[in-house]
Amino acid sequence: MLACSGAGATLVCDPMVDPRGGAYTVGLGLVRNLAVFPYHGTAADHMRERSIELLPRSALLVGVDEETALVRDPSGRWRVAGAGRVTVYRGDEVEVVASGEDLPDLDR
């Protein structure tokens, strides 16, 4: 089992959101084609916008609010837990998922 939060959650993904400016770099690749944008609810607009604009076509960007977790259980199911929301960016599509809800097609 692996648990990560905040900026540490970006590290396990590939691509990885670079915290210095919102562009992308290479992460550990434990979760592929998924990028995590931590502190999504309070991040600087220009960093969030840069991450959305530069998102590779093969990847999804998941913005995770403060006090919120994106959880993948052993069966492979993804769900949102905690006080906030998760926002999923897929190209031009944006989906906001509330706490307690599943993200059934996060693995594509």
Buried (B, 14 or more C-beta within 10 A) or exposed (E): EEEBBEEEBBBBBBBBBBBEEBBBEEBEEEBEBBBBBBBBBEBEEEBBEBBBEBBEEEBBBBBBBBEBBBEBEEEEEBBBBBEBBBBBBBEEEEEEBEBEBEBEEBBE
